[in-house]
C-alpha cells in the first residue's frame, strides 16, 4: 500500500511540474533581454499585473511576411503591480506601475512538436512554459494553452496587434 501511495504522490508531483507549461520542451531563452526586442508593455487582463513583452527576430521577420513562423518566441515578464491603499497604482501611460518581477512566461511556435507536448498543452503550434525570475521552471496551476486556444484569428496571441504594429 505504501508503494502505491508513493507512486501516486510521484505522479501528482510530476503533474505539478508541468502545470506551468512544458519547460522540458519550451526552454528558457537565456539572453532574451538583449537578443529579443521589447514590443509592448500592458496590464494583464483581469489581474493586477504588468506584462512586458519581447519577441525574437524570427517572430519579427516572419510577421513582415504575414505570419509568425516556426521558431518564433515570445517572452512575457510578469510584474506585480505596485499597490496603494489596496488598489493598483496606475501610471501616466494607463498601465499599472511595475512592482516586483514575479515570473517569466515563454511561448514557442513549432509545427514539429510531434506528440512531445500533449495537444491539450498547445494552442495551435504554440507551446508554453513559465519560469521563476531566476530562469528555473515555476510550479503553478496555470493552463496557458486554455486561455490562448480561443484566439486562432490572432495566432493565439493576446498581443498580436501590438506585435504587428511594432514589426512595421
PyMOL commands that set and color helices and strands:
alter all, ss='L'
color gray80, all
select helices_A, chain A and resi 2-18+32-35+57-63+119-121+144-148+152-154+160-167
alter helices_A, ss='H'
color red, helices_A
select strands_A, chain A and resi 37-43+49-55+73-81+83-84+87-88+98-109+126-131
alter strands_A, ss='S'
color yellow, strands_A
deselect
rebuild
show_as cartoon
